[in-house]
C-alpha cells in the first residue's frame, strides 16, 4: 500500500509538472479566459440580460474553461467572471462598485458556486488523466512481463534484462548495482551520473526520487534482505512509476538466481554421482588382483628354498599390497557412506583396548615415531560413564582413528611423539590425537574437504586427501563429531567425540 500511494502521488506530481507547468503558460491561459468572459458578458450587456441570466452564462463559460486548465487558472477565471458581472450588470452599471447588498450576496454565491464546480471538474479531469496514465503503464508492464517470461534463464544476462526495461519504458538509462558482486551494470546514456547515484542509494539503503534530474533509486529486497539497487533516468517527455519497475526487476532477478543455483546444484550432484561410481568401480576392480597377489606371496613363502634376500622382497610386496588393499577399502567405504547405504553396525566396544591395538599396529608401520596413550579421567558430570564400554561399529571406528594417527605420523617430524588421550564427559567419550605439526590458518577450513591436501605436503607426503573426509563421515554416522580442536605453531590436536 505505501508503494501504491507513493506511485500515485509521484504520477500526480509529474502530471502536474507536465500540464501548463510554465507560470507564463498559466498567465497566458488565464488572460485568454478573461477575454472570453469579457466578450460573453459584453454580449449579454448588449442583449439587456439581467444579473441572474448573465451569471448562468458566465458559469457555463467558466466550467468549459476549467475542462482544459488547472485549478489555478480556473480560480482566476471565477474571480474575473465576478468582476465582469459586477461591471456590466450590478448597479451602478459600468462600475465595479455595488450599491445593492443583495447584488453583493448574489455575486458571492456565484463565486462560491463557480469555485466549487471548477474544483470538481478539475479533479475529475486529473483523475481521468491518472487513470489513462495507469492504464498505459500497466500495458507497458504487461508487455515487459511477457517478454521477460519468454526469456530462457540460461541465456539471459544482466545487460539484456536492463535493455528490455529501457526499451519498453523508453528510459534514458537504467543501472543495477548487485550486492553479492559489489558491481554495477548500466545501459543507456545517462545525463546525471546515474551509476554514482545508484551506488549512493546502496550506501543509504533508502529509496529516493529526484524530479529535477528525473531519476529514481529503488532498493531491491527479497525476503527482507537487500539484494541490489536499481536506478532509473527518465526522459523529459515521459512520466514514471519506478516502484512497479523495481518490483518486476526484483522478481526476475530472483527467478534467474534460483534457476542458476538449481542448475549448479544439479551439475554438482551429477559430478558427485559419477565420482562415487568411478571410485566404487575402481575399488572393486582392484580388490581381486590384490587378493591374488597376497595369496601368491603366501605360496612363495611355503615353497621353501628362498634366500633371505628373496624373503625381503616378498615382505616388501606383501606390505605394499596390504597398503594398497587398505586404500581401496577406504575408497569403498567412502563411496558407500556417500550413498548412505551403509549404517554403523553397533556393538559394545572397549575404546581403550581398540586404541591400544591400533597404536601397536602403527608403531610397527611408523617405527620412527613414538606413541603414548593416556586417560585424562572423567569430568564431574560423567561419574557414571564407563570409558571402556560404548556402542559403536568397531571396524568403522578403527578406520577413523587409524586415519588420524597416520596423518599425525606423516605430517610430524621423525622421532616425535604422537599422543592419544581419552576423556569421558556426561554424554560422550572424547579421543584426542596430538602431534608436532602445524596447519596454517588458511587451510583449517579446507582440510576436511574431499581430495584436498595441504600446500606443503602435496609432493613431500604421499596420499589422496580422502582420509579426513572418510573419518568425519564415519563419526557423523555414529552421531559424533571430528574437529580440529587446536593448531598452534608447535602442535595440532584433532578430537573425535563418540556418543555414549
N, C-alpha and C positions, 0 to 999 in steps of 0.2 A: 503493500500500500504506500509506504513512503516514496518508493521509486515512481509509482504511478502519479502521485501528486506532484512530485518534482518534475516529471516529464511534462505534465500538462502546464505547470507554471512556466517551464522552460519554453514550451511551444508558444504559450500565450505571450510571453515577453518577446520572443523572437518575432512573432507576427505583429506585435505592437510596433516593433522597431522597423518592420518592413512596410507597413501601411502608413503612408504620409509621415514618415519618421522625421523628415526635414521640417524644422519650425517654419521656414519660409513657405513650404507647401501648405501648412495649416493656415498661415496668414492669407495665402492666395485663395484657398478654397473658402475660407470664411468671408473674404471680400466678395467673391463670386456669389455666394449665397445671400449676402446682404443686398447686392444689386438686384438679384431675382426677387427678393422680398419687397424691395423698394418699388420695383416695377409692378408687382402684383397689387400692393396697397394703393399705388397711384392710380392704376386702372379701376380699382374699387372706388376710389375717391371720385373719379370722373363719372362712374356709374351711379353715384349717390347711394352707396351701400351704407347700412348702419354698422355700429361697432360690433354687434354680435355676428353679423354675416361676414364682415371683413375678418374678424377674429378666427372664424372657422376656416376661411380661405387661407389665412396665414398658417394655421395649424397644419393643414394638408401639405403646404409647401415645405414647412419645417420637417415634417415626417419624411417626405420624399428626399430631402437633402440629407437627412441623418442616415438614410439607407446606403449612402455612398461615402460617408465620412466617419469620423471618430467622435467620441464623446465631447472632446474639447470644442471642435468646430460646431457640433450640434448645440451646445450650450450657448455659444456666441450667436448662432442663428436665432435662438429663442429670445435672447435679450434684444437683438436688433429688431425682431418682429414686434416686440412690445413697444420699442421706440417709434417704429413706423406707424403702428396703430394709434399711439398717443398723438403723433404729429398730424395725421390725416383725419382721425375720426373722433377723438376725445376733445370736447370743447375746453378751451378756445382752440378752434381749428388752426392748422399750420403753426402750431406752437407745442413745445414739449411740456408746457405747464398744464396741469389737470385741475379744473375748478370743482368738479363734482366728485365727492368722496366715493360715490357708487362706481364711477368710472375707474377710480384707483383700485377698488376691490375687484372689478372685472378684469383689469389688466394683470393684477396679482394672480388671480385664478388662472388666467391664460398662461402666464409664465410657469406656474407650478405644473399645470397640465402638460404643457409643451415639454418641460424638462423631464417629467415622468415618462411620457410616451417615447421621447427620443432616447432616453436611457435604456428602456426596454428594447427598442428597435436596435440600438447599437449592440446591446448584449446578445440578442438573438443572432445578429449578424456575425459577431465574434464567435459564438458557439458553432454557427454553421461553418465558418472558416476552419475552426479547430476540428470539427467532425470530418470535414473534407480532407484536412491535412492528415488526421489519424488514419483515415481510410487509405490514403495514398501511401503512408508509411507502412501500414500493415501489409499492403500489397507488395511493397518492396521487401519487407521481412519474409513474407511467404515465398517470394521468388528466390531470395537468398537462401532460405532454409532448404528449398527444393534442390538448388544447385549443390549445397553442402552435403545433403544426404545422398546425392547421386555420386559423390566422390568416393573412390576406394581408399580406405585409410592407409593401405600400404604404399600408395603412390602420391601422397599429399605431403607437402612441406609447409612450413610457416609462411614463407613469402607468397605461396599460392593462395593460402587462406586469406591473407591480408589484401591481396589483389582483388579477390572476389568481393570483399567488403567495400573496397574503394570503388570498384566499377559499378556495383549495383546502386550504391547510395551517392554516386557522383562526388565522392570525398576528394579533397585536395591531397591528403596524406593520411596514412594510418601507421601507428608504431606500436609494437608489442615488446614489453620487457618481461622476460621469464625469470622467476626467482631461482629455479633449480640450476640454471646455467649462468645466471648473472650476466646475460647478454640480451641485446635488443635487436630487433629487426624492423626496418622501416621501408615502406613503399610509397611512391608518390613524390611530390615536390612541395615540401613544407616551406612556409614563409616565416614562421615564428618559433624556430628551434624546438620543434615538436619532440625530438628524441630527448633533449635535455629536460623538457617539461615532464615527459613520461618518467624518466629516472627520478626526478624530484618527487613525483607522485608516489613512487615506490618508497622513497625515504620517509615521506609524510604519512603514508598509509591511509590517505583520505581521497575521496572523490572531489573533483573541482571542475568549474566551468569558467571560461573567460570569454564573455560576449564580445569584448572589444577585438581580441585576436581570433575569435571564433574557434576556440579549442576546447576540448573536453577531455578530462582524465578520469578513468574509471578503474578501480581495483577489482581484479578477478579473484573470486573466492569460491572454493569448493569445500563443502562440509566445514565451514568456518575457518579454513586455512587459506592464507594468501598464496596464490599460485603465479600471479603476474600482474602487470598493469597495462592497460590499453589506452592509447592516446589517439584522438581524432582531431583533424583540422578540416573545417567545413568551408566550402566556397561561399562567397558573399551572396549568391543567389539562392542558397538552399537553407531550409530550416533543418533542425537536427533533433534527434532523440537518442542520445548516447546510451541511456540505460538499457534499452532494448537490444542495442547492438552488443553491448558488453555481456549481457546475459547469454545471447546467442553464441558469441565467441567463446565464453567460458564453457558452455555445453559442448561445443565442437572440439575444443582443446582436450577436454576430459575424455571425450569419445576416442580421439586418436591416441591419447595416452594409455587408456585401458587396452586398446587394440594392440599397441606395440608391446605393452607389458605382457599380455596374454601370448602374443607371438613369440616373444623372447622366452617365456616360461615353457612353451611347447617345444621350442628348439632345444632348450636345456634338458627337458625331460627325455627327448628322443636321443640326444647325445649320451645322456647318462644310461639310458636303457641299452644302447649299443655298446657302451664301455663295459657294463656289467656282463653283457652276453659274451663279449670277447674274452674278458677275464675268466669267466666260467669255462668257456670252451678251451682256452689255453691251459688252465689249471688241470682240467680233466685229461687233456691230451698228453700232458707231461707226467702225470701220476703213474701211468702204466709203464713207460720205459724206465722210470726211476726205480720202481719196484723190481723190474727185471735186472737192472744193474746191481742193486743190492744183493739180489739172490745169486747173481753170477759171482760177485766178490766173496760171498759166503762159501760158494762152491770151491773157489780157488783156495781158500784157507784150508778146506777139508781135504784137498787132493794131496797135500804134503809136497815135499821137495822144493819149497820156496825158500829162497835165500833171505837173510834179514833185510836186504835192500828191497827185495820183492814185497816182503811184508809191509815195508814202509810205504811203498807205492799203493798197495791195497788199502791201507789205513787212510791215505790221503783221498783216494777215490771214494771210500765209504763216508768219510767226513763231509766231503763236498756234496756227495749225493744226498746225505741226510739234511744238509743245509738247504739244498735246492728243494727237497721234499717239504721242509718246513715252510719255505716261502710259498710254494704252491698251495699248501694248506691254508695259509693266511689269505691268499687270493680267493680261495673257495669260500672261506668264512666271511670275507668282506662282501663278496657277491651275494651270499645268502642273507646276510644281515641287511643289505640294501633292499633286497626284495621282501624283507620281513617274513621270510618263510621259516626261519629257524628261531625258536624260542629257547631260552635257557632251560635246561633240564635240572631243576633244583634238587639238591640233596644236602645232607649235613656235611659240612666241610670244616676241617680243622685248619684255620687260617695260618696259625703259627707253623704247623707241620708242612703245609703247602709251600709257604715262603722258604722254609729251610731247605726243602728238596730242590726248589728252583735255584736257590743260591749255590747249592752244591753242584748242580749241573753247570751253572755259569762260571763257577770257579775253575772248572776243567776247560771250558771254552775260552775264557779270558784269564789265562794264568799270569798275566802281567798286572792284574788288579787284585786288590784285597776287598773282602766283603765282610759286613757286620750286620747283625740282626739284634735289635733292642726292642724291649717292651716298655713303652712310656707309661703304662698303667692305665687307670680309669679316671675319668672326670667324676665329680661329685654326684652328678645326676645319673651315672651309669653303674651304680653299685651292684645291680642285678644282672649286668651284661656279662656273658661268657664269651671271651675273645676267641676261644678255641672252637667254637661251635656256631656256625652261621649257615643260612640257607643260600646256596649258590651253585652254579654249574662249574665243577672243578676244572674241566677242560678249557672252557672259555676264560675263567678267571686266571688260570695259569698262563694262557696266551697273552692276556693283557699285562700281567705282571712281568712276564718274560720280555715283552717289548720295552717296557720302561727300564728294566735292568740292562738290556742290551744297549739301548740308547745311552744310558749313563756310562757304560764302558766305552762305547765308540767315541763319544764326544768329550771325554775327560782324558787327562794326561796319563800316560803309562806309569804304574806304580802308585796311583792314587787309590783311595778307598771309596767304595760305593756303600753307603749306609742305608739300610732299610729299617724302618721303625713302625710300630703299630701302637694305636691308642684307641681305647673304647670310649664312645660317647653314649648319650642316652638312647639313640636310635640307630647307631651305625658304628662301623669299625673303619678307622682312618689308617691307610697304609701310605707312608711317605718314602720316596726314593730320593736320596740326596747324592749329588756328585759334584766334583770340582769342575764345573763347566759354566759357560756364560751364554745367555740368549739375549740378543740385542732387543731394545725396546721396539724397533720397527718390525721384528719377526714374531713377537709374542702373540699377536693376533692371527698369525698365519700358520703356526706350527701344527695345528690340528686339521688343516686343510689336506685333502687327499692329494697325493703326489707332490706335495710341497717339501722342499729340502732347503736347509739354510744356505745362505750365500757362501759361507766359508767352508762348507762340508761337501759341496757337490762333486768336487774332484778328489778330495783327500779321503773321504769316507764312503764306502760302498753302501748302497741302499736304494729303496724305491720311493720313500716318502709315504708309505702306506701304514706304517706301524702305529703311529699315534692315533690315526683316524680309526683303525681297527679297534684299538684299546678303548677309545672313547665310546664307540658304538656298543662294545661289549658291556661297559659299565652302565650305559643308558638302558640297555636291555634288562639289566638287573635292577633298575630303579636307582642306581647310584650315580656317581659323577667321577670325572677325571679332569683335573685342572692343574695349571701351572701355578703353584701356590706362591713361589718366590723365585727371583732370579737376580742375584747380585753379581758383582764383578768376579766373585770367587766361588759361588755355589748356586746351583739350580735345584729346586725342590718341586717334584711332582707329587700330587696327592690323589690317591684312589679312595673313594668312600663306598663301602659296601653296607647296605641296609641290614639291620639285624632282623 
